[in-house]
Amino acid sequence: MNQTAVLHGVFAVLLVAGILVQQTPLRVGLIGLGVVCFVAGIVLARRDDDGGAAAAE
């Protein structure tokens, strides 16, 4: 499975868990971790795209 897809899937799970949790610090932590995973997935996707563009030049 693609690493980007895994990170975005983890983001979705952490986001839902953060919404369902009642404790505020835990909620903020889970949503924050989800955002970090989402951004990491975007960075991985961009890094993979940039490698192909540099090789074409």
N, C-alpha and C positions, 0 to 999 in steps of 0.2 A: 504494500500500500504506500502511496505517496506521503512523504513526511509533511508536506503542506496540508494535505487532507487530514492527517492524524492530528496536527496541531489545531486545526480549525474545529475538528470534532471534540477535542479536549476543551476548547473554548466554549462550545455549546453546552457540554456537560457541566463545566464549572459555573457558567452563567445561570443555568437552571438551578443548580445546587445553591448558588448564592441567593437566588430569588426565594427559594423555599426555606432557607435557614432563618430562624427568628432572631438570633443574636447579631447585633449590629457589627461588632468587630470581625466576626467570622464571615458575615455577609460581604463586608468591604474587602476582606482578604481574598475570598473566593472569586469575586468579580474582578479584583485586581489581577489575580493570577490568570484568569481567563483572558483579560485584555493583553497581558504579556504574551500568552500563547498565540493569540490572534496576530499580534504584531510580528512575532517570531515567524509565523507561517507566511506572512507577507514578505518579510525580509528574505526568507529562503526562496520564495517564488521569484523575487526580483533578482536575487543572486544567480539563480539558474538561468533566467532570461538574459542577464548581462553577459554571461559566459558565452552564449551563442552569438551575441552581437559582436563581441570582441574578436571571435574567431573568424567571422565573415569579412572583417575589414582587412 
